[in-house]
Amino acid sequence: MGRRRFVETLVGAGFSAAMASCLSASEFEAADDEEVPIVYAHRRADPADPASIEPVTKLVPARWYDELRRVFETHASLDLAELEGVVSSAVSPGSYEELGASIRIDTVDAGLRDRIAGLLEDTPFDVSVVEGRPEGDAGDVGPERTHDLADGVEVPGGVACSDGESMATLTPALYDRDRERVFFATANHLYGGEGDEMRGEECRLITDDGTHSMGVVERGYREEDIALVRPTEEVVPTSRIAGELPGEVVGTFTKLGLADLKARGAEVRKTGARTGLTSGSIEAIDGVSCIYGDPCKGGQVKWGEESDFLDGDSGSVCYHPDPEAPDDGLLVCGVNKARTWWPGENYVWGTAAYVLEDRYGYTF
């Protein structure tokens, strides 16, 4: 691989131009015409230091990367969610052996298929028709996973929290590197506001013997569906997933890292307050979802099956061990929001973790 293509590939994969240009000669030699490097994750070099986040790379087949890049570009350039009747679109990466990247589209109008085909030209795509709205759950089932403060003041992700009325799930600790702060976080729709509208609203930890104040909302992000909670002095957010061994969270997957998981058929896991531990394969990434109306939500990741998620699991994260160093810890794929309910599709979806880092500098 020539130096120019190598640098352009790294820039497209998440490196800055300066960082890509400064790589050593040995790293150039590691890639050839059959493989290209991608940044698959941003990981803490020192698990105890949030500021030690650094990009980590691996090699992938060049044919796979080139096909996927073209499909990403087509998906971004068309903005299918702006087409009336389309409520969701996403990219489904192909496997390393057979390729086959495509665009998956959900629409309320089956008659749009021909128009979509004309827009996408030679890009493969699939269309599903969304019918009706979710009926919801019975609502009287208690949380599967809680945290007992007798076990310690360090609260992991994957346990139940509440606004005093409804239930959701905590993410592992979320770090604001720019301000050197750490937060609890959960689903923004637990509160329903935007920005500072929810500031000061209480978040309570659900335990076996009741609920306990764990902090107040600092800020809400409606599009990404995540709310940051400033902790009280009595509890501490921790980079761990309840029930996982090892359960230490050390970073996040990039968009290409998610594509790599899909290409290898790797299963991701989630631990939710309602359904506990479940697992499933990634279906599609780089999604735009308008299923619940404005605002449309970008950077969505789709994985697993409907049965992996119930009301109360919102705010849980899906994750996978670092594929290049599985004993070193877990990397977060995304923050779960909802599940499908219409025929022809069967998955859970939510905002990819790299979106929070790209837009706001928040990392897991």
C-alpha positions as CSV (number, residue, x, y, z in Angstrom):
1,M,0.0,0.0,0.0
2,G,1.3,3.4,-0.9
3,R,1.9,6.0,1.7
4,R,-0.8,8.4,0.4
5,R,-3.5,5.7,0.4
6,F,-2.4,4.5,3.8
7,V,-2.7,8.0,5.3
8,E,-6.0,8.7,3.5
9,T,-7.3,5.4,4.9
10,L,-6.3,6.3,8.5
11,V,-7.9,9.7,8.2
12,G,-11.1,8.2,7.0
13,A,-10.9,5.6,9.8
14,G,-10.7,8.2,12.6
15,F,-7.1,9.4,12.8
16,S,-6.2,13.1,12.4
17,A,-4.0,13.8,9.3
18,A,-1.1,14.7,11.6
19,M,-1.4,11.5,13.6
20,A,-1.6,9.4,10.5
21,S,1.4,11.0,8.9
22,C,3.5,10.4,12.0
23,L,3.1,6.6,12.1
24,S,6.3,4.5,11.9
25,A,7.7,2.7,8.9
26,S,7.0,-0.6,10.5
27,E,3.3,0.2,10.6
28,F,3.4,1.0,6.9
29,E,5.0,-2.4,6.3
30,A,2.3,-4.2,8.2
31,A,-0.3,-3.3,5.6
32,D,-0.2,-4.4,1.9
33,D,-2.5,-4.4,-1.1
34,E,-4.8,-7.0,0.5
35,E,-5.2,-5.2,3.9
36,V,-5.8,-1.7,5.3
37,P,-5.6,-0.5,8.9
38,I,-8.7,0.8,10.7
39,V,-9.1,2.5,14.1
40,Y,-11.5,0.0,15.7
41,A,-11.7,1.6,19.2
42,H,-10.7,4.4,21.5
43,R,-9.4,2.7,24.6
44,R,-7.8,3.9,27.9
45,A,-4.1,2.9,28.0
46,D,-4.5,3.2,31.8
47,P,-7.9,1.9,32.8
48,A,-7.8,4.1,35.9
49,D,-7.1,7.3,33.9
50,P,-9.9,8.6,31.6
51,A,-7.5,11.0,30.0
52,S,-5.4,8.1,28.6
53,I,-7.8,7.4,25.8
54,E,-5.9,6.5,22.6
55,P,-6.9,5.0,19.2
56,V,-6.2,1.3,18.7
57,T,-5.9,-0.3,15.2
58,K,-6.2,-3.6,13.4
59,L,-5.9,-4.7,9.8
60,V,-9.0,-5.6,7.7
61,P,-9.4,-6.8,4.0
62,A,-9.0,-3.9,1.6
63,R,-11.9,-5.1,-0.6
64,W,-14.2,-5.1,2.4
65,Y,-13.1,-1.7,3.5
66,D,-13.5,-0.2,0.0
67,E,-17.0,-1.6,-0.5
68,L,-18.1,-0.4,3.0
69,R,-16.7,3.0,2.5
70,R,-18.8,3.4,-0.7
71,V,-22.0,2.3,1.0
72,F,-21.3,4.7,3.9
73,E,-20.8,7.5,1.4
74,T,-24.0,6.7,-0.5
75,H,-26.0,6.5,2.7
76,A,-24.7,9.8,4.0
77,S,-25.2,11.7,0.7
78,L,-28.8,10.7,0.2
79,D,-30.1,11.3,3.8
80,L,-32.9,8.8,3.2
81,A,-34.7,9.9,6.4
82,E,-35.6,13.2,4.6
83,L,-37.7,11.2,2.1
84,E,-41.3,11.3,3.2
85,G,-42.4,7.9,4.4
86,V,-38.9,6.7,5.3
87,V,-38.6,6.4,9.1
88,S,-35.3,4.7,9.5
89,S,-32.2,3.8,7.5
90,A,-28.9,2.2,8.3
91,V,-25.8,0.4,6.8
92,S,-25.4,-3.3,7.2
93,P,-21.7,-4.2,6.7
94,G,-20.9,-7.4,4.8
95,S,-18.8,-10.3,6.0
96,Y,-15.0,-10.4,5.3
97,E,-15.4,-13.5,3.1
98,E,-18.5,-12.6,1.0
99,L,-18.7,-8.8,1.3
100,G,-22.3,-7.7,0.7
101,A,-22.6,-4.3,2.4
102,S,-26.1,-2.9,2.0
103,I,-28.5,-0.2,3.2
104,R,-31.5,-1.2,5.3
105,I,-34.6,1.0,5.1
106,D,-37.8,1.1,7.2
107,T,-40.8,2.9,5.7
108,V,-44.5,3.3,6.3
109,D,-45.1,3.3,2.5
110,A,-44.4,0.1,0.6
111,G,-44.8,2.1,-2.6
112,L,-41.5,3.9,-2.0
113,R,-39.4,0.9,-3.1
114,D,-39.1,1.9,-6.7
115,R,-38.2,5.4,-5.9
116,I,-35.6,4.3,-3.4
117,A,-34.1,1.9,-6.0
118,G,-33.7,4.9,-8.4
119,L,-31.9,6.9,-5.8
120,L,-29.6,4.1,-4.7
121,E,-28.8,2.9,-8.2
122,D,-26.3,0.1,-7.8
123,T,-26.1,0.1,-4.0
124,P,-27.8,-3.0,-2.5
125,F,-30.7,-2.3,-0.2
126,D,-33.6,-3.9,1.8
127,V,-36.9,-2.3,2.7
128,S,-39.2,-3.2,5.6
129,V,-42.7,-1.7,6.2
130,V,-43.4,-0.3,9.6
131,E,-47.0,-1.0,10.7
132,G,-48.7,0.3,13.9
133,R,-47.1,1.4,17.2
134,P,-45.8,-0.6,20.2
135,E,-48.5,-1.6,22.7
136,G,-46.0,-1.6,25.6
137,D,-45.4,-4.1,28.4
138,A,-47.6,-5.3,31.2
139,G,-45.7,-2.9,33.4
140,D,-45.9,-4.8,36.7
141,V,-42.7,-6.7,36.5
142,G,-40.0,-5.6,38.9
143,P,-36.3,-5.0,38.0
144,E,-34.1,-8.0,37.4
145,R,-30.9,-6.4,38.5
146,T,-30.4,-3.9,41.3
147,H,-27.4,-2.6,43.3
148,D,-27.3,-3.1,47.1
149,L,-25.4,-0.3,48.7
150,A,-24.2,-2.8,51.3
151,D,-22.0,-4.1,48.5
152,G,-20.3,-0.8,48.2
153,V,-20.8,2.8,47.1
154,E,-19.3,2.2,43.7
155,V,-22.3,1.7,41.4
156,P,-21.8,-0.2,38.1
157,G,-23.7,0.0,34.9
158,G,-26.6,-2.4,34.1
159,V,-28.6,-1.8,37.4
160,A,-31.9,-0.1,37.9
161,C,-32.5,3.6,38.5
162,S,-35.7,5.7,38.6
163,D,-37.0,9.3,38.3
164,G,-39.3,8.4,41.2
165,E,-42.0,7.0,38.9
166,S,-40.6,5.0,36.0
167,M,-37.5,2.7,35.7
168,A,-34.5,2.7,33.5
169,T,-31.0,1.3,33.5
170,L,-27.7,3.0,34.3
171,T,-24.8,3.0,31.9
172,P,-21.3,2.5,33.2
173,A,-19.4,5.6,34.3
174,L,-19.5,8.3,31.6
175,Y,-16.4,10.6,31.5
176,D,-16.3,14.2,30.3
177,R,-12.6,14.4,29.6
178,D,-12.6,18.1,28.8
179,R,-13.9,19.1,32.2
180,E,-12.4,16.1,34.0
181,R,-15.7,15.0,35.4
182,V,-17.5,11.7,35.8
183,F,-21.2,11.1,35.6
184,F,-23.9,8.5,36.0
185,A,-26.0,8.3,32.8
186,T,-29.2,6.8,31.7
187,A,-31.9,7.2,29.0
188,N,-33.0,10.8,28.5
189,H,-36.6,9.8,27.8
190,L,-36.9,8.8,31.4
191,Y,-37.2,12.6,32.0
192,G,-38.3,13.8,28.6
193,G,-36.6,17.2,28.4
194,E,-33.7,18.7,26.5
195,G,-30.5,20.4,27.6
196,D,-30.9,22.3,30.9
197,E,-34.7,21.7,31.1
198,M,-34.2,18.7,33.4
199,R,-31.3,20.2,35.4
200,G,-31.7,19.4,39.1
201,E,-34.3,16.5,38.6
202,E,-33.5,13.6,40.9
203,C,-32.2,10.2,39.9
204,R,-32.7,7.4,42.4
205,L,-30.9,4.1,42.7
206,I,-33.3,1.2,43.0
207,T,-32.2,-1.3,45.6
208,D,-33.8,-4.4,47.2
209,D,-35.0,-2.3,50.1
210,G,-36.3,0.8,48.3
211,T,-34.7,3.7,46.5
212,H,-31.9,6.0,47.4
213,S,-30.9,9.4,45.9
214,M,-27.8,9.0,43.7
215,G,-27.7,12.4,42.1
216,V,-29.4,15.0,40.0
217,V,-29.6,15.5,36.3
218,E,-26.8,17.8,34.9
219,R,-27.9,17.8,31.3
220,G,-30.1,15.9,28.9
221,Y,-29.6,15.1,25.2
222,R,-32.8,14.3,23.5
223,E,-31.4,13.3,20.1
224,E,-28.9,10.9,21.5
225,D,-31.4,9.9,24.3
226,I,-28.9,10.1,27.2
227,A,-29.1,12.1,30.4
228,L,-26.1,12.9,32.5
229,V,-26.5,12.6,36.3
230,R,-24.2,14.5,38.7
231,P,-23.5,12.0,41.6
232,T,-24.0,12.7,45.2
233,E,-21.1,12.3,47.6
234,E,-22.5,9.0,48.9
235,V,-22.2,7.0,45.6
236,V,-19.5,6.7,42.9
237,P,-20.0,5.9,39.2
238,T,-17.7,3.0,38.2
239,S,-16.5,1.7,34.8
240,R,-17.9,-1.7,35.3
241,I,-20.9,-3.8,34.1
242,A,-22.8,-5.5,36.9
243,G,-22.5,-9.3,36.8
244,E,-19.8,-9.4,34.1
245,L,-16.4,-11.1,34.9
246,P,-14.3,-9.4,34.0
247,G,-16.6,-6.4,33.8
248,E,-14.2,-3.5,33.5
249,V,-15.1,-1.0,30.7
250,V,-12.0,0.5,29.1
251,G,-13.3,2.4,26.0
252,T,-15.7,2.6,23.0
253,F,-15.9,1.1,19.6
254,T,-15.6,3.4,16.6
255,K,-18.0,3.1,13.6
256,L,-15.5,0.9,11.8
257,G,-15.0,-1.1,15.0
258,L,-18.8,-1.9,15.0
259,A,-18.5,-2.8,11.3
260,D,-15.7,-5.2,12.1
261,L,-17.9,-6.9,14.8
262,K,-20.7,-7.3,12.2
263,A,-18.2,-8.7,9.6
264,R,-16.9,-11.3,12.0
265,G,-20.4,-12.3,13.2
266,A,-19.4,-11.4,16.8
267,E,-22.1,-11.3,19.4
268,V,-22.5,-8.3,21.6
269,R,-24.0,-8.4,25.1
270,K,-26.1,-6.1,27.2
271,T,-27.1,-6.1,30.9
272,G,-30.4,-4.4,31.5
273,A,-32.3,-3.8,34.8
274,R,-35.4,-5.6,33.4
275,T,-34.2,-8.5,31.2
276,G,-30.7,-8.9,32.7
277,L,-27.9,-10.3,30.5
278,T,-28.7,-11.0,26.9
279,S,-26.7,-11.3,23.7
280,G,-27.1,-11.0,19.9
281,S,-25.4,-10.0,16.7
282,I,-25.1,-6.5,15.2
283,E,-27.6,-6.0,12.4
284,A,-26.8,-2.5,11.1
285,I,-24.9,0.7,12.1
286,D,-24.6,4.3,11.1
287,G,-28.4,4.4,11.4
288,V,-30.8,7.4,11.3
289,S,-34.1,6.7,13.1
290,C,-37.3,8.9,13.0
291,I,-39.6,6.2,14.2
292,Y,-40.5,8.2,17.3
293,G,-40.7,11.5,15.5
294,D,-38.6,14.6,15.9
295,P,-35.8,14.8,16.5
296,C,-34.5,12.1,14.2
297,K,-31.6,10.3,15.8
298,G,-28.4,9.7,14.0
299,G,-25.5,7.3,14.6
300,Q,-27.8,4.4,15.6
301,V,-26.7,0.8,16.1
302,K,-29.1,-2.1,15.6
303,W,-28.4,-5.5,17.2
304,G,-30.0,-8.6,18.7
305,E,-33.8,-9.3,18.9
306,E,-36.9,-7.8,20.4
307,S,-36.8,-10.3,23.2
308,D,-33.4,-8.8,24.4
309,F,-35.1,-5.6,25.5
310,L,-38.1,-4.5,27.6
311,D,-39.3,-1.2,29.1
312,G,-36.8,-0.5,31.9
313,D,-33.8,-1.6,29.9
314,S,-33.4,1.8,28.3
315,G,-30.0,3.3,29.2
316,S,-28.3,-0.1,29.2
317,V,-25.3,-0.4,27.0
318,C,-24.3,-3.1,24.5
319,Y,-20.7,-4.1,24.7
320,H,-18.0,-6.6,23.6
321,P,-14.6,-7.5,24.9
322,D,-11.7,-5.8,23.0
323,P,-11.3,-8.1,20.0
324,E,-7.5,-7.7,20.0
325,A,-7.1,-7.9,23.8
326,P,-10.2,-9.7,25.2
327,D,-8.7,-10.0,28.7
328,D,-8.1,-6.3,29.0
329,G,-11.7,-5.3,29.3
330,L,-15.0,-4.4,27.6
331,L,-15.6,-1.8,24.9
332,V,-19.1,-0.1,24.6
333,C,-20.9,-0.3,21.3
334,G,-24.0,1.8,22.1
335,V,-26.7,3.0,24.5
336,N,-29.9,1.1,24.1
337,K,-33.2,2.9,23.5
338,A,-36.0,0.8,22.0
339,R,-36.9,-2.4,20.1
340,T,-38.8,-3.1,16.9
341,W,-42.5,-4.2,16.9
342,W,-43.3,-4.6,13.2
343,P,-43.2,-7.7,11.0
344,G,-40.0,-8.2,9.0
345,E,-37.6,-6.6,11.5
346,N,-36.4,-7.9,14.8
347,Y,-33.8,-5.9,16.7
348,V,-32.9,-3.5,19.5
349,W,-31.5,0.0,18.7
350,G,-29.9,3.0,20.3
351,T,-27.1,5.6,19.9
352,A,-23.6,4.3,19.2
353,A,-21.0,5.2,21.8
354,Y,-18.7,6.9,19.3
355,V,-21.4,9.5,18.6
356,L,-21.2,10.7,22.2
357,E,-17.4,11.0,21.9
358,D,-17.4,12.7,18.5
359,R,-20.1,15.3,19.4
360,Y,-19.4,16.0,23.0
361,G,-16.1,14.3,24.1
362,Y,-17.9,11.9,26.4
363,T,-16.3,8.5,26.8
364,F,-16.9,5.3,28.6
